[in-house]
Amino acid sequence: MTETVRPGLKARTARGTRTFLISGFGTALEFYDFIIYGLAAAIVFPTVFFPAFDRTVGTLVAFAAFGSGFVARPLGGIVIGHFGDRIGRKSMLILTLLVMGGSTFLIGCLPSYGTLGIAAPVLLVALRLVQGFAAGGEWGGASLFGIENAPEDRRGLWGSFTSAGIGIGSLFGTGVFTLITLLPEDQLEAWAWRLPFWLGGLLVLVGVLARSRMPQEERRTESAPRVPILDAVKRHPRQMLLAIGVAFGYNTLAYIGTIFTVTYAEERGYSYTESLLLQVAGSVAFTIAVPAMALLSDRKGRKPVVILGTLAYAVFFFLYFPLVDGHVLLLATLAYVLVNVLMAAPQGCIPAFLGEQFSAATRYSSLSATYQTGAALGGGTAATAAAALLIAYDGNPLGVGLYSGAAALILVLCAWGLRETFRVPTARLGERVEEPAAERVTV
């Protein structure tokens, strides 16, 4: 019996590793691109691209430029999701990485405001829009590759490969930026900030190589609706609205917890390097916590992990500020670690939880369109709104805490309204059945 079990386990592990490399590693590279832009917006871009403003207002404008990329994400989700449902996942997942990598590399090549004038920030925003379009189709397709290839009892875990990829990308991006902040400030602003963008453009080629080895899918044109997104709206209108709400709430919390917190640490007197090291500690905690939370959702259900984790995050965020304000590095590190662990609770479950709400024929379009719409409304405005609230409250973080609490409430209410799906067989996902029917499925 031992000899029979081991090969099966070995094959399952090998399959899981390959799936992670295709979905998680690709998303890690994609999120690396996003995190380095967000960190550059907090640290360098106010001077390089928006020197006409004072530092605080320049940071606010740089975050607004960061948010512009989110405007294109729903469109990218719909367009790329359409072809992902119609012709297959593989070609779309390769396309998204190539476009993301090219845009990232070109941002690193942009002249500064001092060299090109107003055209420099205009080109920066244009490249962010292209990045956003590609990212709109990246996350959904990568998540679905994990979910649709997972064993029945591990959809949460395998779906979380993209979430773990976010943590890895954040860790790598933050680590690279931490290293360049060790350089003198004049060199950082003159040329060194470009290095992470050039590196990101080159690293995307590794992700493309991994995805080029994906098994070729059969053409899906005959089985997919003519316009998958319209079919999804007709079949799953309630789920789509609630999924947008979940994505809005989570992305608001996530971008406050990852991008705004860098600015907050600097505003409180931490150096660039210290604030980035705090982010590194948080990214490590997030990357470890994500699969643990996802695995918990495979055993106990998606809803309990999402809802309880979000409520705990909302409460703890009010404690985060005094821990950071105390300027005790150990306590500040603890604050960043706990914020990221609690943030991992919804993030670890969301790929499977949202993807499981929709039928296979329209799943790419449905997941991409709903998540990216919520991301645009929430994540695209979160860092800017939080920075504006900090200014409006004269540096008091109470407004940011209340804003986070409101986003958490939206996430919890929308998650509560969705169907619990962790026990529903993959073949039955998206069927119109009542909640008790799902719960009667044998584990």
SULGIQUI-V890339 format. One record per pair of residues at least 12 apart in sequence whose C-alpha atoms are under 7 Angstrom apart, sorted by the first residue. I is the first residue (numbers start at 1). J is the second residue. D is the distance in whole Angstrom. If there is no record, write none. Layout:
# SULGIQUI-V890339
<<I,J,D> <I,J,D>>
This chain:
# SULGIQUI-V890339
<<19,146,6> <20,161,6> <21,210,7> <22,210,6> <22,211,5> <23,142,5> <23,143,7> <23,145,7> <23,146,6> <23,161,6> <23,162,6> <24,161,5> <24,162,4> <24,164,6> <24,165,4> <25,165,6> <25,207,7> <26,207,5> <27,139,7> <27,162,6> <27,165,5> <27,166,6> <28,165,4> <28,166,5> <28,168,6> <28,169,4> <29,169,6> <29,204,6> <30,97,7> <30,100,7> <31,166,6> <31,169,5> <31,170,6> <32,169,4> <32,170,6> <32,172,7> <32,173,5> <33,104,6> <33,200,6> <35,170,6> <35,173,6> <36,173,5> <36,174,7> <36,196,7> <38,66,7> <38,259,6> <39,259,7> <41,59,7> <41,62,5> <41,63,6> <42,59,6> <42,263,6> <44,189,6> <45,62,6> <46,58,5> <46,59,5> <46,62,6> <48,112,5> <48,113,6> <48,189,7> <49,112,6> <49,113,5> <49,120,7> <49,121,6> <60,384,6> <60,387,6> <63,383,6> <63,384,5> <64,384,6> <65,125,6> <67,380,4> <67,381,6> <68,125,7> <68,128,7> <68,129,6> <68,380,7> <69,128,5> <69,129,4> <69,131,6> <69,132,4> <70,132,5> <70,375,7> <70,376,5> <70,380,5> <71,376,6> <72,129,6> <72,132,5> <72,133,5> <73,132,5> <73,133,5> <73,135,6> <73,136,4> <73,372,6> <73,376,7> <74,136,6> <74,369,5> <74,372,5> <74,373,5> <75,133,7> <76,133,4> <76,134,6> <76,136,4> <76,137,6> <77,136,4> <77,137,4> <77,365,7> <77,368,5> <77,369,5> <77,372,6> <78,365,6> <78,368,7> <78,369,5> <80,92,6> <80,137,5> <81,137,6> <81,364,5> <81,365,4> <81,368,6> <82,228,6> <82,229,7> <82,365,5> <84,364,6> <85,220,7> <85,224,6> <85,361,6> <85,362,6> <85,364,6> <85,365,7> <86,220,5> <86,221,5> <86,224,6> <87,219,5> <87,220,5> <87,221,6> <88,217,6> <88,219,6> <88,220,6> <89,141,6> <90,214,7> <93,138,6> <93,141,7> <94,208,6> <94,211,6> <96,134,5> <96,135,7> <96,137,7> <96,138,6> <97,204,6> <97,208,7> <98,204,7> <99,131,7> <99,134,6> <100,131,5> <100,134,6> <101,200,7> <101,201,4> <101,204,5> <102,201,6> <103,127,6> <103,130,7> <103,131,6> <104,197,5> <104,200,7> <104,201,6> <105,197,5> <105,198,5> <105,200,7> <105,201,5> <107,124,7> <107,127,7> <107,197,7> <108,194,4> <108,197,5> <108,198,6> <136,368,7> <136,372,6> <137,368,6> <140,364,6> <140,367,6> <140,368,5> <141,364,6> <142,162,7> <143,159,5> <143,162,6> <143,351,6> <144,159,7> <144,355,7> <146,158,5> <146,159,5> <146,161,7> <147,159,5> <147,352,6> <152,425,7> <152,426,7> <153,298,6> <154,298,6> <155,352,6> <156,294,5> <156,295,6> <156,297,6> <156,298,6> <156,349,6> <156,352,5> <157,291,6> <157,294,5> <157,295,5> <159,351,6> <159,352,5> <160,290,7> <160,291,6> <160,294,6> <160,348,5> <160,349,7> <160,351,6> <163,290,7> <163,347,6> <163,348,6> <164,287,5> <164,290,6> <164,291,7> <167,283,5> <167,286,6> <167,287,5> <168,287,6> <170,283,6> <171,280,6> <171,283,5> <171,284,7> <174,276,6> <174,279,7> <174,280,6> <175,280,6> <176,196,7> <178,273,6> <178,276,6> <178,277,7> <180,192,6> <181,272,7> <181,273,6> <182,273,7> <223,361,7> <224,361,5> <228,362,5> <228,365,6> <229,362,7> <229,365,6> <229,366,6> <232,362,6> <232,366,6> <239,357,7> <239,418,6> <240,370,6> <242,414,5> <242,417,7> <242,418,7> <243,354,6> <243,370,6> <243,371,7> <244,370,5> <244,371,6> <244,373,6> <244,374,5> <245,374,6> <245,410,6> <245,411,6> <245,414,6> <246,411,5> <246,414,6> <246,415,6> <247,371,5> <247,374,5> <247,375,6> <248,374,4> <248,375,5> <248,377,6> <248,378,5> <249,378,7> <249,407,5> <249,408,6> <249,410,6> <249,411,5> <250,411,6> <251,375,5> <251,378,5> <251,379,5> <252,378,5> <252,379,5> <252,382,5> <252,407,6> <253,404,6> <253,407,7> <254,343,7> <255,379,6> <255,382,6> <255,383,6> <256,382,6> <256,383,6> <256,386,7> <257,339,7> <259,383,6> <260,383,5> <260,386,7> <262,275,6> <262,276,7> <268,325,7> <278,333,6> <278,336,6> <279,336,7> <281,333,7> <281,336,7> <281,337,6> <282,336,5> <282,337,4> <282,340,5> <283,340,7> <285,337,6> <285,340,6> <285,341,6> <286,340,5> <286,341,5> <286,344,6> <289,341,6> <289,344,6> <290,344,5> <290,345,7> <290,347,7> <290,348,5> <291,348,6> <293,344,7> <293,345,5> <293,348,6> <294,348,5> <294,349,5> <297,349,7> <298,422,6> <301,420,7> <301,422,6> <302,349,6> <302,353,6> <302,420,7> <302,422,6> <303,415,7> <303,416,7> <303,420,6> <305,345,6> <305,346,7> <306,345,6> <306,346,4> <306,349,7> <307,412,5> <309,342,6> <309,345,5> <309,346,6> <310,346,6> <310,408,6> <310,412,7> <311,408,7> <312,342,7> <313,339,7> <313,342,5> <313,343,7> <314,404,6> <314,405,5> <314,408,6> <317,401,6> <318,401,6> <320,335,5> <323,335,6> <353,421,7> <354,367,7> <355,367,6> <356,421,6> <356,429,6> <356,430,7> <357,429,7> <357,430,5> <358,429,6> <358,430,4> <359,429,6> <359,430,4> <359,431,7> <386,400,5> <419,435,6> <421,438,7> <423,438,7> <423,439,7> <423,441,6> <423,443,6> <424,438,6> <424,441,6>>
